[in-house]
């Protein structure tokens, strides 16, 4: 069973390896959430084109913490992860429809 990690808008899905076309893009993952606060983690960040769009990956040599001011800190184990940014909005109707 594969364990997927999610902190608000950010999802980390383990992968077995980086795509061959991946290029290193930095040493810190920082993704702004819908409200502007960043999800951050110290990690080797890579980018690669997947299905015509740029996709981010992170490589963790050891455990790392992902932080965000509005969510509990996540401890992510060593590994390679594909990063997805899924914006979701809560919807509460002002009144119920008949």
Backbone as CSV, one residue per row, in Angstrom:
resi,resn,N_x,N_y,N_z,CA_x,CA_y,CA_z,C_x,C_y,C_z
1,UNK,0.834,-1.182,0.000,0.000,0.000,0.000,0.882,1.250,0.000
2,UNK,0.601,2.189,-0.880,1.364,3.422,-1.007,0.776,4.473,-0.077
3,UNK,1.628,5.137,0.697,1.157,6.194,1.580,1.331,7.537,0.885
4,UNK,0.235,8.268,0.766,0.233,9.596,0.156,0.122,10.611,1.280
5,UNK,0.882,11.697,1.185,0.896,12.732,2.214,0.187,13.967,1.688
6,UNK,-0.671,14.525,2.516,-1.402,15.725,2.105,-1.409,16.737,3.240
7,UNK,-1.123,17.973,2.871,-1.218,19.094,3.802,-1.981,20.193,3.066
8,UNK,-3.278,20.304,3.358,-4.101,21.294,2.675,-4.099,21.078,1.184
9,UNK,-3.609,22.066,0.435,-3.609,22.033,-1.031,-2.492,21.196,-1.637
10,UNK,-1.516,20.760,-0.838,-0.328,20.082,-1.370,-0.402,18.580,-1.098
11,UNK,-0.187,17.799,-2.162,-0.187,16.343,-2.063,1.172,15.825,-2.521
12,UNK,1.769,14.927,-1.728,3.030,14.266,-2.080,2.738,12.789,-2.303
13,UNK,3.037,12.317,-3.504,2.818,10.913,-3.854,4.162,10.273,-4.154
14,UNK,4.518,9.193,-3.432,5.816,8.552,-3.679,5.915,8.004,-5.107
15,UNK,7.103,8.140,-5.681,7.402,7.562,-6.989,8.725,6.811,-6.869
16,UNK,8.960,5.863,-7.763,10.170,5.041,-7.667,11.431,5.769,-8.138
17,UNK,11.264,6.735,-9.049,12.446,7.472,-9.548,11.996,8.773,-10.203
18,UNK,12.949,9.662,-10.381,12.688,10.907,-11.104,12.598,10.616,-12.595
19,UNK,11.816,11.384,-13.326,11.839,11.252,-14.789,13.236,11.601,-15.316
20,UNK,13.619,10.994,-16.405,14.941,11.249,-16.993,15.135,12.712,-17.364
21,UNK,14.058,13.399,-17.699,14.148,14.791,-18.138,14.094,15.794,-16.974
22,UNK,14.112,15.319,-15.733,13.994,16.216,-14.574,15.249,17.067,-14.408
23,UNK,15.039,18.336,-14.083,16.135,19.274,-13.823,15.997,19.825,-12.418
24,UNK,17.116,19.959,-11.740,17.083,20.493,-10.381,16.691,21.965,-10.415
25,UNK,15.781,22.345,-9.492,15.254,23.710,-9.489,15.487,24.429,-8.163
26,UNK,16.003,23.743,-7.154,16.234,24.417,-5.883,16.381,23.462,-4.722
27,UNK,16.486,24.053,-3.532,16.682,23.283,-2.306,15.558,23.465,-1.298
28,UNK,14.496,24.161,-1.691,13.357,24.336,-0.791,12.066,24.321,-1.592
29,UNK,11.137,23.482,-1.157,9.807,23.468,-1.742,9.002,24.562,-1.069
30,UNK,8.378,25.420,-1.838,7.530,26.481,-1.307,6.363,26.661,-2.269
31,UNK,5.177,26.275,-1.807,3.973,26.366,-2.629,2.958,27.202,-1.871
32,UNK,2.549,28.295,-2.471,1.545,29.151,-1.836,0.178,28.503,-1.934
33,UNK,-0.534,28.530,-0.830,-1.891,28.000,-0.825,-2.842,29.069,-1.335
34,UNK,-4.093,28.716,-1.436,-5.096,29.634,-1.961,-5.155,30.937,-1.153
35,UNK,-4.884,30.850,0.153,-4.938,32.051,0.992,-3.598,32.795,1.032
36,UNK,-2.600,32.311,0.300,-1.324,33.000,0.202,-0.247,32.522,1.149
37,UNK,-0.594,31.717,2.154,0.416,31.189,3.075,1.153,30.026,2.417
38,UNK,2.482,29.964,2.564,3.232,28.912,1.868,3.321,27.602,2.646
39,UNK,3.270,26.506,1.895,3.644,25.186,2.391,5.140,25.097,2.097
40,UNK,5.974,24.837,3.107,7.418,24.826,2.872,8.061,23.557,3.432
41,UNK,9.175,23.162,2.786,9.940,22.002,3.218,11.332,22.092,2.597
42,UNK,12.359,21.770,3.391,13.714,21.685,2.864,13.817,20.386,2.071
43,UNK,14.095,20.493,0.785,14.160,19.318,-0.086,14.802,19.700,-1.399
44,UNK,15.435,18.735,-2.037,15.922,18.947,-3.401,14.693,18.935,-4.312
45,UNK,14.467,20.039,-5.002,13.282,20.195,-5.853,13.698,20.044,-7.315
46,UNK,12.934,19.252,-8.044,13.175,19.029,-9.464,11.905,19.350,-10.238
47,UNK,12.068,19.716,-11.497,10.923,19.928,-12.386,11.131,19.113,-13.658
48,UNK,10.013,18.654,-14.209,10.044,17.888,-15.454,8.722,18.118,-16.172
49,UNK,8.766,18.016,-17.483,7.547,18.153,-18.275,6.845,16.795,-18.295
50,UNK,5.569,16.802,-17.888,4.766,15.573,-17.865,3.420,15.888,-18.493
51,UNK,3.071,15.158,-19.531,1.806,15.376,-20.246,1.643,16.836,-20.676
52,UNK,2.735,17.452,-21.116,2.686,18.815,-21.618,2.701,19.901,-20.555
53,UNK,2.759,19.516,-19.277,2.786,20.507,-18.202,3.994,20.271,-17.305
54,UNK,4.432,21.342,-16.641,5.557,21.210,-15.721,5.085,20.543,-14.427
55,UNK,5.854,19.564,-13.968,5.539,18.808,-12.759,6.715,18.936,-11.798
56,UNK,6.426,19.152,-10.522,7.479,19.235,-9.504,7.645,17.891,-8.811
57,UNK,8.900,17.645,-8.401,9.256,16.465,-7.614,10.173,16.925,-6.490
58,UNK,10.150,16.203,-5.377,11.104,16.465,-4.309,11.826,15.172,-3.981
59,UNK,13.114,15.307,-3.635,13.924,14.177,-3.207,14.368,14.469,-1.777
60,UNK,14.011,13.561,-0.875,14.366,13.703,0.535,15.387,12.637,0.896
61,UNK,16.546,13.066,1.359,17.599,12.134,1.775,17.304,11.560,3.157
62,UNK,16.524,12.279,3.947,16.112,11.850,5.284,14.748,12.442,5.574
63,UNK,14.247,12.213,6.773,12.960,12.797,7.169,13.006,14.311,7.086
64,UNK,11.931,14.908,6.596,11.813,16.368,6.549,10.418,16.770,7.002
65,UNK,10.311,17.985,7.498,9.032,18.510,7.958,8.457,19.480,6.936
66,UNK,7.170,19.295,6.628,6.458,20.255,5.796,5.626,21.121,6.741
67,UNK,5.770,22.437,6.606,5.067,23.350,7.497,4.137,24.274,6.736
68,UNK,3.134,24.744,7.449,2.164,25.717,6.952,1.500,26.306,8.182
69,UNK,1.292,27.630,8.226,0.749,28.244,9.437,-0.655,27.779,9.831
70,UNK,-1.417,27.212,8.912,-2.790,26.818,9.222,-3.000,25.307,9.312
71,UNK,-1.921,24.529,9.211,-2.034,23.069,9.243,-1.004,22.494,10.203
72,UNK,-1.286,21.300,10.749,-0.265,20.630,11.552,0.957,20.316,10.690
73,UNK,2.134,20.336,11.297,3.366,19.986,10.596,3.325,18.508,10.224
74,UNK,3.737,18.199,8.991,3.830,16.811,8.535,5.289,16.390,8.526
75,UNK,5.572,15.189,8.998,6.910,14.615,8.897,6.882,13.622,7.746
76,UNK,7.694,13.900,6.727,7.717,13.103,5.506,8.987,12.255,5.504
77,UNK,8.873,10.931,5.322,10.071,10.088,5.302,10.900,10.277,4.030
78,UNK,12.140,9.815,4.080,13.039,9.886,2.926,12.380,9.218,1.723
79,UNK,12.650,9.771,0.544,12.110,9.193,-0.680,12.001,10.225,-1.783
80,UNK,11.395,9.816,-2.866,11.154,10.680,-4.025,9.637,10.827,-4.151
81,UNK,9.188,12.060,-4.302,7.755,12.341,-4.324,7.382,13.248,-5.486
82,UNK,6.250,12.947,-6.110,5.645,13.845,-7.080,4.768,14.804,-6.286
83,UNK,4.852,16.092,-6.606,4.132,17.121,-5.867,2.942,17.595,-6.687
84,UNK,1.766,17.583,-6.063,0.563,18.110,-6.716,0.022,19.249,-5.878
85,UNK,-0.491,20.236,-6.552,-1.087,21.390,-5.884,-2.563,21.384,-6.249
86,UNK,-3.400,21.012,-5.290,-4.832,20.848,-5.534,-5.574,21.917,-4.756
87,UNK,-6.053,22.937,-5.457,-6.810,23.990,-4.776,-8.237,23.512,-4.579
88,UNK,-8.673,23.532,-3.325,-10.045,23.194,-3.002,-10.663,24.344,-2.245
89,UNK,-11.933,24.530,-2.456,-12.662,25.557,-1.722,-13.783,24.899,-0.957
90,UNK,-13.985,25.372,0.257,-15.140,24.918,1.023,-16.345,25.698,0.527
91,UNK,-17.455,25.015,0.396,-18.668,25.675,-0.074,-19.765,25.455,0.955
92,UNK,-20.331,26.529,1.413,-21.462,26.457,2.327,-22.538,27.397,1.782
93,UNK,-23.636,26.847,1.271,-24.682,27.700,0.721,-25.285,28.582,1.799
94,UNK,-25.688,29.783,1.418,-26.286,30.719,2.380,-27.606,30.187,2.931
95,UNK,-28.338,29.507,2.105,-29.574,28.889,2.573,-29.845,27.659,1.735
96,UNK,-30.541,26.730,2.306,-30.854,25.489,1.589,-31.902,25.770,0.518
97,UNK,-31.763,25.098,-0.594,-32.727,25.231,-1.688,-33.858,24.232,-1.468
98,UNK,-35.085,24.621,-1.784,-36.237,23.700,-1.655,-36.319,22.814,-2.866
